[in-house]
Amino acid sequence: MIATLLFVAFLAMMFVGVPIGAALGLAGAAAIALANHETQWFGLLAVPQNFYAGLGKYPLLAIPMFVLVGSIFDRSGVALRLVNFAVSMVGRGPGMLPLVAIAVAMFLGGISGSGPANAAAVGGVMIAAMSRAGYPGSFSASVVGAAAATDILIPPSVAFIIYSVLVPGASVPALFAAGMVPGVLAGVALIVPAVWMARRHRMGALEADMPRPPFWKSLREASWGLAAPVLILGGMRAGWFTPTEAAVVAVFYGLFVGMVIHRTISVRDLFPILREAGELSAVILIVVSLAGIFAYSLSTLGVIDPVATAIVNSGLGEYGVLALLILLLITVGMFLDGISIFLIFVPLLLPIMQHYQWDPVWFGVILTLKVALGQFTPPLAVNLMVSCRIAGVRMESTVRWVGPMLLAMFLVMVAVIAFPQLALWLPAQLGY
């Protein structure tokens, strides 16, 4: 009864517009109080304890740092220089600017770890460029929103950090390595429909007439941005620093590039950058900590084991259960952001994963692919929200363009399910 009330209260608060974090925390606290009706105040002491426990985890320190890196590289002009370099390599012509947008978003994914930050950085440059070339704003917003979704697959990834906190058997370095190949495959899969749609609908008629940047000059200007993922990921692989320390190194590297090399960031710009990163980090971490209360209430009420047992004994078999979970998460992903999905569903899915003896790293990549799909699936597509705001278009206008790209990334997820080595080969080679 109380378990039912927990979910009903959560859904009701979501329906009336209560923020996701507050809905999780309030529903969880109410369930804890009702479960300890004879000693309510004693039971409620668990609320602040779990709030702190949800926040007091070392890997989570990387989140505000990677968010700050995204803000720094957004302001430093690195995205523009990477775009010019990419254009100098692939040239001009119909469909080339969407290809460049996806390629640059994939590369920036190895720097920031935040999908919305990536969408803002790439969208700020590419949407204006695509508009000048004759691409509709709705198409440009769709391409940038979809491209930024690769950010949580290509390391470093905020989603992988949160998953590693929730699943002890999956280390952050192993998850980072596992996400590399599926992330690249997802980017390539997005390029195919984006270029095809651009050419089929004769978009970008003016693109061929735009000047092509000189290669060597573009390479020289982009070299500092190109070196960032090498420094971050290479340093982690060499054992110079942990993923959390890598985030701090990335911050100082970004400040050095922006303030000393490109001189696009002044001391006066630091406060708005820090404020922006602080606000976004606070939102993420508060949701994480309030979800800890919700997760505690689930475990206290004994909801997890009966649900997991019912799913396992449903007669669907291993792949049937996996298909059911993906269908569930795709539906939920249309309404909730990725981090919230992890925080709500991973505790429920953990016993199912253990029952079927799925590799926790592989399962983390599957869930993250699903979350990546959710980041540009209307109506609550966080990446699309950012890119649509930059393009000045309504999200409804992007549906016709987003569909083929959603299908392309879905096929990548199916491939990783069918061939687990796509995710597990690189961690094994690197010794994780």
Beta strands, then each sheet from edge to edge (+ up, - down):
end
